[in-house]
Amino acid sequence: MASYYYLTSSLPELRADGDMPISYGEFLSLCQSNVSESTYELLENLTLDSKEGPLVDKWHEFYGMLKKELSYQRSVNLGKSYSSAYDKDGFIAQVVQSALSAKNPLEAERLLLEYEFDNLDSLVGLHMFDDYVLFGYAIKLKLLERLSCFEQEKGKAEFDSLFEGIQERVYSL
């Protein structure tokens, strides 16, 4: 734990409305000499759907509920039935509803990201220099990594292309 003091205090701040100040690979290289082999292996294999590790089990429960609510509301919006039963959380339902009514998909993702960051902060709580902080940081980094894959210009170009194709079909009728 003594090696965590320097490690956690030297990590750049992660913000839901900011860019990735460090890649996941760079984060892992910082951790490699400061954490146990078992902790490093968990961090190395970490995904947003992982179940193992400090804090990760609680994150997995929250993230699963969030994904189920997203699936449920998307199904309802499409007029389809949702066959899986799940424990509904009213606050998660409100956040998902707000995200699905956002102006564009990127705004929706940012809204969800902010909520996920808040939840992670709550899960980390008052932990300062331990595995909870590292795993919370790692998950936030994974979330930012996921968001960085969304390219607004590329997405708009794809949308415009699809829309143009639909217009051509309509005009040809």
C-alpha positions in Angstrom: 0.0 0.0 0.0 2.9 2.4 0.6 3.7 2.4 -3.1 0.1 3.5 -3.8 0.7 6.9 -2.2 2.9 8.0 -5.1 1.0 6.1 -7.8 -2.5 7.4 -7.0 -1.4 10.9 -6.4 0.6 11.0 -9.6 -2.3 9.9 -11.8 -3.9 12.7 -13.9 -7.5 13.7 -13.0 -10.2 12.0 -15.1 -13.3 14.0 -15.8 -16.5 12.9 -17.6 -16.4 16.1 -19.7 -12.7 15.9 -20.5 -10.3 14.0 -22.7 -8.2 11.0 -21.9 -5.1 12.4 -20.3 -3.4 9.0 -20.2 -4.0 5.8 -22.2 -4.9 2.6 -20.5 -1.6 1.1 -21.6 0.3 4.0 -19.9 -1.8 3.5 -16.8 -0.9 -0.2 -16.7 2.8 0.6 -17.1 2.6 2.9 -14.1 0.8 0.2 -12.1 3.1 -2.7 -13.0 5.9 -1.9 -10.6 3.6 -0.6 -7.8 0.9 -3.3 -7.4 1.0 -7.0 -6.7 1.0 -9.5 -9.6 -2.6 -10.5 -8.9 -3.8 -6.9 -8.9 -1.9 -6.2 -12.1 -3.4 -9.2 -13.8 -6.9 -8.1 -12.8 -6.2 -4.6 -14.1 -4.7 -5.9 -17.3 -7.8 -8.0 -18.0 -10.3 -5.5 -16.9 -13.3 -4.7 -19.0 -16.5 -2.8 -18.3 -18.2 -6.1 -17.8 -15.6 -7.7 -15.5 -16.8 -9.2 -12.2 -13.6 -9.7 -10.3 -11.6 -7.3 -8.3 -12.1 -4.7 -5.5 -15.0 -2.5 -6.3 -15.6 -4.3 -9.6 -18.3 -6.6 -8.3 -20.3 -3.5 -7.1 -19.6 -1.8 -10.5 -20.7 -4.9 -12.4 -24.1 -4.9 -10.5 -24.7 -1.2 -11.3 -23.5 -1.4 -14.9 -25.7 -4.5 -15.5 -28.8 -2.6 -14.2 -27.9 0.4 -16.4 -27.5 -1.8 -19.5 -30.8 -3.7 -18.8 -32.7 -0.4 -18.4 -31.2 0.9 -21.7 -32.3 -2.3 -23.4 -35.8 -2.1 -21.8 -36.4 1.5 -22.8 -35.0 1.1 -26.3 -37.3 -1.9 -26.8 -40.3 0.1 -25.5 -39.4 3.0 -27.8 -39.4 0.6 -30.8 -42.7 -0.9 -29.8 -41.2 -4.3 -28.9 -41.7 -6.3 -25.8 -38.8 -6.8 -23.3 -38.8 -10.4 -22.1 -36.1 -10.3 -19.4 -37.1 -9.6 -15.8 -34.8 -7.3 -13.8 -34.7 -5.2 -10.7 -35.8 -1.7 -11.8 -34.1 1.3 -10.2 -36.2 4.5 -10.5 -33.2 6.8 -10.7 -31.4 4.7 -13.3 -34.7 4.8 -15.3 -34.8 8.6 -15.2 -31.1 8.9 -16.3 -31.7 6.5 -19.2 -34.8 8.3 -20.2 -32.9 11.6 -20.2 -30.2 10.1 -22.3 -32.5 8.6 -24.8 -34.2 11.9 -25.3 -30.9 13.7 -25.9 -30.4 15.7 -29.1 -27.9 13.3 -30.5 -26.2 10.0 -29.6 -22.9 11.7 -28.5 -24.8 13.9 -26.0 -26.6 10.8 -24.7 -23.3 9.0 -24.2 -21.9 12.0 -22.3 -24.9 12.1 -20.1 -24.5 8.4 -19.2 -20.8 8.8 -18.8 -21.3 11.6 -16.2 -23.7 9.3 -14.3 -21.3 6.4 -14.4 -18.5 8.6 -13.1 -20.7 9.8 -10.3 -21.6 6.2 -9.4 -17.9 5.2 -9.4 -17.1 8.2 -7.1 -19.7 7.0 -4.8 -18.4 3.4 -4.9 -14.8 4.6 -4.2 -16.1 6.7 -1.3 -13.4 7.7 1.1 -10.8 5.2 -0.1 -7.6 7.1 -0.9 -4.6 4.9 -1.5 -5.8 1.4 -2.1 -7.1 -1.0 -4.8 -10.6 0.6 -4.7 -9.1 3.9 -6.0 -7.0 2.1 -8.7 -9.9 0.0 -9.9 -12.3 3.0 -9.9 -9.7 5.0 -11.9 -9.2 2.0 -14.3 -12.9 1.7 -15.0 -13.2 5.5 -15.6 -10.3 5.2 -18.0 -12.1 2.4 -19.8 -15.2 4.5 -20.0 -13.3 7.4 -21.5 -11.5 5.0 -23.9 -14.9 3.8 -25.1 -16.2 7.4 -25.5 -13.0 8.3 -27.5 -14.1 5.8 -30.2 -17.0 8.0 -31.1 -15.9 10.5 -33.7 -18.5 13.2 -34.3 -17.4 14.1 -37.8 -17.3 10.4 -38.9 -20.7 9.8 -37.3 -22.3 12.8 -39.0 -20.9 11.8 -42.4 -22.3 8.3 -41.9 -25.7 9.7 -40.9 -25.7 12.1 -43.9 -24.9 9.2 -46.2 -27.6 7.0 -44.8 -30.1 9.8 -44.9 -29.2 10.6 -48.5 -29.8 6.9 -49.4 -33.2 7.0 -47.8 -34.1 10.2 -49.6 -33.1 8.7 -53.0 -35.3 5.7 -52.3 -38.3 7.9 -51.4 -37.9 10.1 -54.4 -37.6 7.0 -56.7 -41.0 5.8 -55.6 
